[in-house]
Amino acid sequence: MIFRRLYHDRLAQASYLVACETTRQALVVDPVRDIAPYLEAAEREEVRIAFVTETHVHADFLSGAESLAQASGAELWLSAEGEGDDASDRVGRTGARPLHDGDVAEIGRVQIEVRHTPGHTLEHLTFVVSDRATSPLAVGLLTGDFLFAGDVGRPDLLERAVGVRGSMKRSAAQLFSSLQALRDLPEYVQIWPGHGAGSACGKALGAVPQSTLGYELRSNWAFQIAGVDAFVEEVLRDQADPPRYFSRMKQLNASGAPAMPRIRPLDEGSLLDAVRRGALLVDTRAPSEFLRGHIRGALSVPLSRTFLHWAGSLLDPDRDVVLVVDRPASQRGKDAMRDLALIGFDRVLGAIEPSAFASLADSPLEHVPVIAASSLVPERDDLTVVDVRNDSEWGMGHIPGARHVPLSRLSEHLDELRVAGPLAVHCQGGARSAIAASILRAHGIDDIRDVEGGYPAWVRATNAASKGEL
């Protein structure tokens, strides 16, 4: 058996190529919208992509399953499980082979057994892989967004991202049952999950690329809870707000994700003209660089591992976007454009470097003052401290008197922050507070300070002061 994991860092997404060494037929599981890496991998391995499938209808990126099947002439396999007509409608629309619980498919001497594992989504499948050229025993599980290293898929997205009211407790109970059903498998089987650390499809995913069932049974919190009611309560506790783009991804993937566009950035002159006409300037530089100097109205979204999470949550897919990137703009800009296309942002026109600011700014660049965390003392009342961390971070500790406004909900609180006086914005490490400052500035809320070092710096300063070290 040939087995390859293809991983996209900023999506924290793992796709897989499984092939038979004898027949040279390959199956690709959970491809993203950009299908070029799978075609290249197949060429390197000298195999033919004969089958394409996915574990479920994804919400965090545009699927490349239909495009890859068409481009490679492969047979498309899709889940026909779950409640309602969505799964059967998609199977009918695409002409895919419908997959049901208990089905067995052969890829040469590689066997794929289908298991229906609802919980994260209604139609979710897990694939049990056996390399029958070596042994009839199962070697691993392709678990998609059902079971991760150290965590499980969140069951609240159907309700909180898609809007199916009252579904998350039922989905959580289904997830519990799906997990318990794995106990009939040998503990030595490997776990090949669909996501790694940083994905919004779980609470606290591990960073290791794979695990074993036996290890997860002993270490994963989800297997340590014996009762369904306690599990439902725990799995739904402290789930972060889902990124705003998840609902759109789910709809597009169900109806047929458009093929990957060609990445052709405009020249600098055309990009500057687009900004003057109203294109949104998205500054991908480090937060400190943005705070030091930026074009008024620009949105800060640092080009880090969380870039797609925040870009997808904050940008409008129907608005033209021009990126600001560090040098060299050509390659970094193309990479960012390609990444954004993976989540359906196809109106990104290209990237400029900070050297182009002089052609855009009619006045000096904007900057956001940075203040030390030690200046935030509880009795100080001339600043409104705004904490943009998520609910679980706030629950573990916060600055007394601070106002909690998670970044994902900031747009809902603009009116109240507009009249709150001077603001001191902080997060955990600095990226989210810079994003928040850029949003507030873009909405005319100018009296802002960024707290250097965020909450951890305040804790250190407070501890040092209590010991007389300051």
C-alpha positions in Angstrom: 0.0 0.0 0.0 1.1 3.5 -0.8 0.0 6.1 1.8 0.6 9.8 1.6 -0.6 12.7 3.8 -1.0 16.1 2.2 -1.2 18.8 4.8 -2.1 22.5 4.4 -0.7 24.4 7.4 -3.0 27.5 7.4 -6.1 25.4 7.0 -4.7 22.8 9.4 -6.2 20.3 7.0 -5.0 16.8 6.1 -5.9 15.1 2.9 -4.8 11.5 2.1 -3.7 9.5 -1.0 -4.1 5.8 -0.6 -3.0 3.5 -3.4 -2.4 -0.1 -4.3 1.2 -0.9 -5.3 0.1 -3.6 -7.6 -2.7 -2.0 -9.6 -1.4 1.6 -9.2 -4.9 2.8 -8.5 -5.3 5.5 -5.9 -8.0 7.0 -3.7 -7.8 10.6 -2.6 -9.7 11.5 0.6 -10.9 15.0 1.6 -9.1 17.1 -1.2 -9.2 20.9 -0.9 -10.3 23.2 -3.7 -6.7 23.4 -5.2 -6.4 20.0 -6.8 -2.9 20.5 -8.2 -1.1 18.9 -5.2 -3.0 15.7 -5.6 -2.3 15.4 -9.3 1.4 16.1 -8.6 1.5 13.5 -5.8 -0.1 10.9 -8.1 2.5 11.7 -10.7 5.4 11.4 -8.2 4.1 8.0 -7.0 3.3 6.8 -10.5 -0.3 6.0 -9.6 -3.6 6.9 -11.2 -6.3 8.6 -9.2 -9.2 6.2 -9.8 -11.4 7.2 -6.8 -12.1 10.4 -4.9 -14.1 10.7 -1.7 -14.6 12.8 1.4 -15.6 12.0 5.0 -18.3 14.7 5.1 -19.5 18.0 3.7 -16.9 20.4 4.9 -17.5 23.7 6.5 -14.0 25.1 6.8 -12.8 25.0 3.2 -14.1 24.5 -0.3 -14.0 20.9 -1.3 -12.0 19.8 -4.4 -13.7 16.4 -4.5 -15.9 17.0 -7.5 -13.2 19.0 -9.4 -10.6 16.3 -8.8 -12.9 13.5 -9.9 -13.7 15.4 -13.1 -10.1 16.3 -13.8 -8.7 12.8 -13.2 -11.6 10.8 -14.6 -12.0 9.2 -11.2 -15.2 7.7 -9.7 -16.6 10.0 -7.0 -17.8 8.4 -3.8 -20.0 10.4 -1.4 -21.9 9.6 1.8 -25.6 8.7 1.4 -26.0 8.5 5.2 -27.6 11.1 7.5 -31.1 12.5 8.0 -33.0 14.5 5.3 -32.4 14.7 1.6 -29.2 16.6 1.5 -26.9 13.6 1.1 -29.1 11.8 -1.5 -29.6 15.1 -3.4 -25.8 15.5 -3.7 -25.3 12.0 -4.8 -27.9 12.3 -7.4 -26.6 15.7 -8.7 -23.0 14.4 -9.1 -23.7 10.8 -10.1 -21.4 9.6 -7.3 -21.3 6.1 -5.9 -23.4 6.3 -2.7 -21.6 5.1 0.4 -23.5 3.5 3.3 -22.5 2.1 6.6 -21.0 -1.3 6.2 -20.0 -0.9 2.5 -16.7 -2.3 1.4 -14.7 -1.0 -1.5 -11.6 -2.4 -3.2 -8.7 -0.4 -4.5 -6.7 -3.2 -5.9 -5.5 -5.1 -2.8 -6.4 -2.2 -0.5 -9.8 -2.6 1.2 -11.9 0.4 2.4 -14.7 -0.4 4.9 -17.2 2.4 5.4 -18.5 3.3 8.9 -21.2 5.9 9.5 -19.9 8.0 12.4 -22.4 10.9 12.9 -21.9 13.6 15.5 -19.7 16.3 13.8 -22.1 16.1 10.9 -25.1 13.9 10.2 -23.6 12.2 7.1 -20.0 11.8 8.5 -18.1 8.6 7.5 -15.0 7.0 8.8 -12.9 4.7 6.5 -11.3 1.6 7.9 -8.2 0.8 5.7 -6.7 -2.7 5.3 -3.6 -3.4 3.3 -4.6 -7.0 2.2 -1.4 -7.5 0.3 0.3 -7.6 3.8 -2.5 -8.7 6.2 -6.3 -8.9 6.3 -6.2 -6.9 9.5 -7.2 -3.2 9.6 -4.2 -0.9 9.6 -5.8 2.5 10.2 -8.8 4.7 10.3 -9.3 7.8 8.1 -11.4 9.7 10.7 -12.0 13.1 9.0 -13.4 15.5 11.5 -14.8 12.8 13.8 -11.8 11.8 15.9 -8.6 13.8 16.2 -5.3 13.3 18.1 -6.4 14.4 21.6 -9.8 15.7 20.7 -13.1 15.1 18.8 -15.0 17.0 16.2 -17.3 19.7 17.5 -21.0 18.8 17.3 -22.3 22.4 17.5 -21.6 23.6 14.0 -24.8 22.5 12.5 -26.7 24.7 14.9 -24.2 27.6 15.5 -22.8 27.9 11.9 -25.6 26.6 9.7 -28.6 27.6 11.9 -30.3 24.3 12.5 -31.8 25.1 15.9 -31.9 22.5 18.6 -29.4 20.2 16.8 -26.2 20.4 18.8 -27.3 18.3 21.8 -28.6 15.6 19.6 -25.4 15.7 17.5 -23.3 15.5 20.7 -25.2 12.4 21.8 -24.6 10.9 18.3 -20.9 11.7 18.6 -20.8 9.9 21.9 -22.3 6.8 20.4 -20.0 6.9 17.3 -17.0 7.1 19.6 -18.1 4.2 21.7 -18.6 2.1 18.6 -14.9 2.3 17.9 -14.2 0.0 20.9 -14.8 -3.1 18.8 -11.7 -2.3 16.7 -8.2 -3.4 17.6 -6.2 -0.9 19.7 -3.2 -1.0 17.3 -5.1 0.6 14.4 -3.7 4.0 13.5 -5.8 7.2 13.6 -5.4 9.4 10.5 -7.4 12.6 11.3 -8.5 15.3 9.0 -7.2 18.2 11.0 -4.2 19.2 13.2 -3.7 21.9 15.8 -5.2 25.2 14.9 -8.4 24.0 13.3 -11.7 25.5 14.4 -13.4 22.1 14.0 -12.3 21.0 17.5 -11.5 22.6 20.9 -7.9 21.5 21.6 -6.5 19.4 18.7 -3.1 17.8 19.2 -0.2 18.8 17.0 0.9 15.2 16.2 -0.1 14.1 12.7 -1.5 10.7 13.7 -2.2 8.5 16.7 -3.5 5.0 17.5 -6.9 4.0 18.8 -5.3 2.5 21.9 -3.5 5.7 22.8 -6.7 7.8 22.2 -8.7 5.4 24.3 -6.3 6.1 27.2 -5.5 9.7 26.7 -8.2 11.5 24.7 -10.6 13.2 27.1 -13.6 12.1 25.1 -13.1 8.5 25.9 -12.7 9.1 29.7 -16.4 10.1 30.1 -18.7 7.1 30.7 -22.1 8.7 30.4 -23.7 10.4 27.5 -25.2 13.3 29.5 -21.8 14.2 31.0 -20.2 13.9 27.6 -22.8 16.2 25.9 -22.2 18.8 28.6 -18.4 18.6 28.3 -18.1 18.6 24.5 -20.4 21.6 24.2 -18.6 23.6 26.9 -16.3 26.4 25.9 -16.6 25.9 22.2 -15.3 29.0 20.4 -17.5 31.0 18.0 -17.4 29.3 14.6 -15.8 31.5 11.9 -18.5 33.4 9.9 -17.5 31.8 6.6 -18.4 28.3 7.7 -22.0 28.6 6.7 -21.1 29.7 3.2 -18.6 26.9 2.8 -21.2 24.3 3.8 -23.7 25.7 1.3 -21.3 25.8 -1.5 -19.9 22.4 -0.9 -23.4 20.9 -0.8 -24.4 22.5 -4.0 -21.1 22.1 -5.8 -18.0 24.0 -5.0 -16.6 26.1 -8.0 -13.3 25.0 -9.4 -10.1 26.7 -8.2 -9.5 30.0 -10.1 -6.2 30.8 -11.8 -4.1 33.1 -9.5 -3.3 36.1 -11.7 -2.4 39.2 -9.6 -2.8 42.7 -11.1 0.2 45.0 -11.5 0.9 47.5 -8.8 -0.6 50.5 -10.7 -3.9 48.6 -11.2 -3.9 47.6 -7.5 -3.5 51.1 -6.3 -6.3 52.3 -8.6 -8.5 49.5 -7.1 -7.8 50.7 -3.6 -8.7 54.3 -4.6 -12.0 53.0 -6.0 -12.9 51.3 -2.8 -11.1 47.9 -2.6 -10.4 46.8 0.9 -6.8 47.0 1.9 -5.9 43.9 4.1 -2.6 44.3 5.8 -1.0 40.9 6.4 2.2 42.2 8.1 3.1 41.4 11.7 0.9 43.2 14.2 3.7 45.4 15.4 4.3 46.6 11.8 0.7 47.4 11.3 0.4 49.3 14.6 3.5 51.4 13.7 2.1 52.6 10.4 -0.7 51.8 8.1 -3.2 53.3 5.6 -6.4 54.5 7.2 -9.2 52.0 6.8 -6.9 49.1 6.3 -7.8 45.8 8.1 -5.0 44.0 9.9 -5.0 40.2 9.4 -1.5 38.9 10.0 -0.3 36.2 7.7 0.1 33.5 10.3 -1.4 30.1 11.1 -4.7 31.8 12.0 -4.8 34.0 8.8 -7.6 32.0 7.1 -9.6 31.8 10.3 -9.7 35.5 10.8 -9.8 36.4 7.1 -12.8 34.1 6.6 -14.5 35.6 9.7 -14.0 39.3 8.9 -13.8 39.8 5.1 -16.7 40.2 2.6 -16.3 37.7 -0.2 -18.2 40.1 -2.5 -15.8 42.9 -2.1 -12.5 43.5 -4.0 -9.4 43.0 -1.7 -5.8 44.2 -2.1 -3.2 42.7 0.2 -0.3 44.4 1.9 2.6 41.9 2.3 6.2 42.1 3.3 8.8 41.6 0.5 8.9 39.8 -1.8 5.3 40.7 -2.7 5.1 38.5 -5.7 5.4 35.1 -4.1 3.9 36.0 -0.7 1.0 37.7 -2.4 0.3 34.7 -4.6 0.5 32.3 -1.7 -2.0 34.4 0.3 -4.3 34.7 -2.7 -4.2 30.9 -3.2 -5.0 30.4 0.5 -7.9 32.8 0.4 -9.3 31.0 -2.7 -9.4 27.8 -0.7 -12.2 29.4 1.4 -14.0 31.0 -1.5 -12.5 34.5 -1.5 -12.0 34.9 -5.3 -11.9 38.7 -5.5 -8.4 39.2 -4.1 -6.7 41.3 -6.8 -3.1 41.0 -5.7 -0.6 42.4 -3.2 1.5 45.5 -2.7 4.4 46.2 -0.5 4.6 49.0 2.2 6.7 51.0 -0.2 3.6 51.7 -2.2 1.9 53.5 0.7 3.3 56.9 -0.4 1.1 56.6 -3.5 -2.0 56.0 -1.5 -1.7 58.2 1.6 -2.7 61.9 1.3 -1.6 62.4 4.9 0.9 60.7 7.2 0.3 57.1 8.0 -2.0 56.1 10.8 -0.5 54.5 13.9 -2.0 52.9 17.0 -0.3 53.9 20.3 1.1 51.0 22.3 1.1 51.0 26.1 2.7 48.8 28.7 0.5 46.3 30.5 1.8 47.6 33.8 -0.1 50.8 33.2 -3.5 48.9 33.5 -4.3 49.1 37.2 -7.8 48.3 38.5 -8.3 51.7 40.0 -7.5 53.5 36.8 -10.8 54.8 35.3 -9.6 56.9 32.4 -9.4 53.9 30.0 -11.9 51.2 29.1 -10.0 48.0 28.9 -11.4 45.8 26.1 -10.4 42.1 26.2 -10.9 40.4 22.8 -10.0 36.9 23.8 -12.4 34.1 23.6 -14.8 32.9 26.4 -12.6 30.1 27.7 -9.5 32.4 27.9 -11.6 35.0 29.8 -12.9 32.4 32.2 -9.3 31.4 33.1 -8.5 34.9 34.2 -8.9 38.5 33.2 -8.1 42.1 34.2 -10.5 43.4 36.8 -12.9 45.9 35.3 -12.2 44.9 31.7 -15.0 44.6 29.2 -15.1 41.3 27.5 -15.8 41.5 23.7 -14.5 38.5 21.8 -13.0 39.5 18.5 -15.5 37.3 16.6 -18.3 39.4 18.1 -16.6 42.8 18.0 -18.8 44.1 15.1 -21.9 43.6 17.3 -20.5 46.0 20.0 -19.3 48.9 17.9 -22.0 51.3 19.1 -21.3 50.8 22.8 -17.6 51.0 22.3 -17.9 54.2 20.4 -19.1 56.0 23.5 -16.9 54.1 26.0 -14.2 56.7 26.0 -10.5 55.9 25.4 -10.0 52.2 24.8 -7.1 49.9 25.7 -7.4 46.7 23.6 -5.6 43.5 24.5 -5.7 39.8 23.7 -3.3 36.9 24.6 -0.4 37.5 22.3 -1.0 40.6 20.2 -2.4 39.5 16.9 -6.1 39.7 17.8 -5.8 43.1 19.5 -4.2 44.5 16.4 -7.0 43.1 14.3 -9.5 44.6 16.7 -7.8 48.0 16.6 -7.9 48.0 12.8 -11.7 47.2 12.9 -12.4 49.9 15.4 -10.3 52.5 13.5 -12.1 51.5 10.2 -15.4 52.4 11.9 -14.2 55.8 13.1 -13.3 54.8 16.7 -9.9 56.4 16.9 -9.0 56.8 20.6 -7.4 53.4 20.9 -4.3 51.9 22.5 -2.9 48.5 22.1 -1.7 46.7 25.2 1.8 45.3 24.6 2.1 41.7 25.5 -1.6 41.3 26.3 -3.0 39.5 29.3 0.1 37.5 30.1 2.2 40.7 30.3 -0.4 42.2 32.7 -0.2 39.1 34.9 3.6 39.3 35.0 3.5 43.0 35.8 0.9 42.4 38.6 2.9 39.6 40.1 6.1 41.6 40.0 4.4 44.6 41.6 3.0 42.4 44.4 6.6 41.3 45.1 7.9 44.8 45.1 9.9 44.2 41.9 8.5 47.2 40.0 
